[in-house]
Amino acid sequence: MTSKVKRDVDVSRRSLQPAYGRTMTSIIPPPNINAQSDDNRVGFMFVMGLLLLYVAWKMSGMFSVKVGAVPGLPGMFFAFLAVRRLLRPGCKMILRINHGGITDFRLSDQVVPWTDVVGVRRTRGWLGVVLPAVVVTLTHPHLPTGRTMWCRILHASWSFMFPRHMILLCATLDVGCGEIHQAIELHLGHLRK
């Protein structure tokens, strides 16, 4: 009788654990993510971009244009990113991660299947502050067909640092970088079993 009660308690404890904390031997599938734009982050990015552009303008007047370009480039990037998010409808999905693969609607409407994904990592250090993103390693250097202009600009400018990679920007999404990274890792681990 006591063993049955103990077994029921163990089962109930396992059912209360979040899906993220389970082992890879679990039959529970990894979580799906449907990310949209976060208005608070868009506003923060826009203000930060304008502030960096102002600092760049002041520094270029005091020192030189080369010195002013240091805060100016991330400032232009932040402002451009925020304006681009504001031009999208608020309820439109931006990023979808499910059992079919990864779809970043900013880059393409095509799904990147899990068979094409080799690994995943997050941007770290100063790059992680300027460009909070999840970098997905692909088996081939080509991104999905039907790429948007934003995809071409982003990957052309960062291709020297991330060859054969797909960059998922997380700065203005309502789902954090860590959750997206963990969900992709769980899907990859679930497929390798």
Secondary structure as UniProt FT lines:
FT   HELIX           2..16
FT   HELIX           19..21
FT   TURN            24..25
FT   STRAND          33..35
FT   HELIX           39..62
FT   HELIX           65..86
FT   TURN            90..91
FT   STRAND          95..98
FT   TURN            99..100
FT   STRAND          101..104
FT   TURN            105..107
FT   HELIX           114..116
FT   STRAND          117..122
FT   HELIX           125..130
FT   STRAND          133..138
FT   HELIX           149..158
FT   TURN            159..161
FT   TURN            163..164
FT   STRAND          165..169
FT   TURN            171..172
FT   HELIX           177..192
//
